[in-house]
Structures are given as structure tokens and as C-alpha cells.
């Protein structure tokens, strides 16, 4: 029976980040990953002979530069390249928007002069608010606790420091911050822009991985969440890891191992061991027991507290609330092998052009996005879905054979659980055909270029990656499940209700995306507690 300082359950990118920081601080740590490879949803796999792609997570921006720097991920093999253009939105009438440095305002102005004139002010406001969020990502939010003891005073000071930071914003930006936390994306964007395609261009970030209409209050925050990243020092940019998203996880694993962390794959955890109200290790499906005074969980909070922690160890009110933790991001994920690049009606041509390297958004208006969500709620999936198409092989030729390409299709909206009670297994292929046909409407001939495909419904995302309800964020990022309420008021400091148990996954602040921030922040809490225990 092994004894360690720390166990990390789940070898996704956040678990690996947590383990790397723990090992870097001198703790003996082991990562336990259920799948045969590390990375969780950030993995690269061959899905058709000769064709590889990022299977689930598919683009990079939110990974914190501090983590990249401190863990020396470049030295461990991580190379990130920027898109030649950021986003491309074709419309059914053949017009388009193409964004990126030096071209966004002009592209918008071609469709609508008023919106072109408004763009710089919009981008500046969003950038200033995103800077606030960026600064808070690697800090625990104020934790709401009872009483005025030492812990309560510490959290009061944390809240005061946050208030002091917000005081640096002028009054218009404070109002904008409130708008972005409370309003719908549609309300926020309609206050800036007139053109439907321009509104849709920016609204996509509010519904990606978010099972909601752009008219749902709180979706403006999800838009903001996707704006605080950067690539190679350029704020707000998106890029691709050479070798796919698996290269991110592999570099994190190398960093963790370089500091002495152990990583086991094929090591499924059956139960977290709790004795005398404290987590003291885990039992594995193969019958082994591993003991450690610190246990970090990189899993969805509902899965953690519904399946891995004994119910008898949890406060009754906490268990009831966690059973209602909202999951389900409305996501249908596909990877396709292509014999040639798509030629779009709005920008024809099958040789690589800037728009082929961008995020290609197929959703021409807020009303279109709203109908997609309503369809999914009532029928199970959108009859006219929202699709983002990425073709990473235009930037990384190692992913496909000569002449071929790979594309990621990130599709919204589908119901996590079908309203008629049927299984996603019965509808997966028909919905996949619909997604391909949707792309074909904008790029005629796309369907005939598909030579292979991989299809992941919400049920598949749960079965393969442990994403409860297919939720890519480990829980909806709604107002009641963000910041100090993630995963619950009173537990925002990465410590669970069981002593020695920590939250290091996206179910903790700052939430979803390939950020590494929850893993970094949980490791800091664990290292602090470890040293305090040793001092005592």
C-alpha cells in the first residue's frame, strides 16, 4: 500500500497542472487517470487512418501565460501558432465577416458603417473588463464563510482587495462590468451593433459550450469569459497547439514528471477514502488502495460528490445542492477527415487562404441562435444548428496526409438528455449528417470531401471523458455557479466539505476552458495546507 503526500484524481490538463505545481513544491504526488492516455478532453488521437485531430477540446487561448512560463511548457514541447485570421462568418446571402488584427473594423464597416465606427470602443471596453477577469483567474475568489473568526477575517480582507481592484475602473466600466455579469449577450451586443451578422459574430462566444439562448440572462458573462485569453503575448487571440490539444497535456505531463510526479493511466478510482471526516486516499477499480493526506479531484463536482465520495461523509444540505449542480453544455462534437479544403460561397477557393485558418462560425443572427436553442429544448437537437468549423491542418500539416485536411466541428445546440427519453445512440449518425449538411450549405461540396468522421454526442462525451451531461465546463457557468459560488458558496477556496479534499477541475473558479487556472489555484491551497500541517 503506497503512501504519498498527494493524490490527483483525473489526468486532464487541470489535474496535470495541479500535480506539476505540487511536485515542483517538493510534494510526492501521483496522478490517477482512468483512460489509457493523459489529457482528459485535451487529447490528440488518430480517428481515421492517417488523420489525427484534437478529439474534444480544439483551440487554445485561455491557458494562462504564467503557467506556461513557470512550468516551462515550451521547453517540454509546447508550440502554439496563431491563426492567420481570427474568425470568419459567412452569411446565406454570400457576404461575410473576416476578423483579425488590422481587419476587423474594416470588415464590419463593409456591412454596416455604424457598426464599424462602434467596433473600436466595443473592443476597448471588453478588453478593459477582460483585464480584470484575467487578473482574477489565478486567485481564489472571496469565500463566503460563517462567523468572524480568523478565516472570516481573512476572506473579508480578500473581498476588500477585490473591491480595491474594481475601484480602479471608472464608473462607465463598472456599469459595463455589471452588464457583462448580469445581462444576456443579446442585450449587451444590441446596445453596440445594428447588423445581425455582426451581433452573431460576437454572440457565438456566449453560447459555445453553453446550453442557452443568446437572450438568456448571464450569457454576456460567458462571452466575457472567452475574451480573457491570449496567445504568444497577444490578448484576445486564439491559436493552435502544434500536434493538437494533446500536445498541451503532454507538455504538462512532462513538466510534472520532471519534478518527480508519478502518473498512472488505466487507473480508475472507485472511491475516495474518508476516515474521521478526512480524505485519506482512494481505492481503485483494480482493488489497490493509495493513501495520501491531500486528495485533489479533477472531475465534475456532481460526479465527485454523487459517485466518488461516500454520502455518509457529506453534510446533507451540501449533498442535496450538489445533486442539483447544473450540467449540460448542449454540445455535439465531430472530427472529419477531408480530401480537400472547403470552398465557401462567400470566399471561393480550395487552396489555403486566411479564412481557412480561422474559427469559421455558421450562425448568421441572434434569432438563428435562439431558434437553435428552442429546437433543442423541444425536439432534442437544432434543425438549423450553430456550428464552428476549424481546420487545424492549415496550420499544422502533421495532422493529415499530403493533400488531406482535418476539421473540427463544434456544434450547438443539442439536448444533453433527449426530451422523448430515447438514447443518443439511436440518433447520433442522423444528427452528424445534419451537421455536415449545415456546412455544405455554406461550402457546397463539403459533404463529398468527407472521407472519415468521428462523432461524439453528449452521451459519448460523458462515457469517454467523464463529462457529466456532456458538459465541457464541468458545470454550467450561470450566475449561481460562477466566482464565489463555484462550486458552492462556502467552498470557493478549492477546499471541499471533507477535510483534505480539494477541487482542481473546471468545476472550480474560474471555470471551463483549457486554462490550467483551477489546477494552479488548488495546488497553492494544498501546498499552503501541507506546510501548515508540517509546521504544526
Secondary structure, DSSP 8 states (H G I E B T S, - for coil): -EEEEEEEE--BHHHHHHHHHHHHTT--EEEE-SSSSSBTTS-EEEEETTEEEESS---BS-S-HHHHHHTTTTTTT--EEE-SSSEEEE-TTS-EEEESTTTHHHHHHHH-HHHHHHHHHHHHHHHHHHHHHHHHTTS------SSSSHHHHHHHHHHHHHHHHHHTS-HHHHHHHHHHHHS-HHHHHHTT---HHHHHHHHHHHHTT--S-TTSTTHHHHHHHTTS-EETTEET--EEETT-THHHHHHHHHHHHHTT-EEESS--EEEEEEETTEEEEEEETTS-EEEEEEEEE-S-HHHIIIIIB-GGGS-HHHHHHHHT-------EEEEEEESS----SSS--SS--GGGGSEEEE---HHHHHHHHHHHHHHSEEEEEEEEEE-GGGT-GGGS-TT-EEEEEEEEEE-SS-TTS--GGGTHHHHHHHHHHHHHHHSTTHHHHEEEEEEE-HHHHHHHH--GGG-TTSS---GGGSGGGSS-TT-TTSB-SSBTEEE-STTSTT-SSS--HHHHHHHHHHHHHHHHHHH-
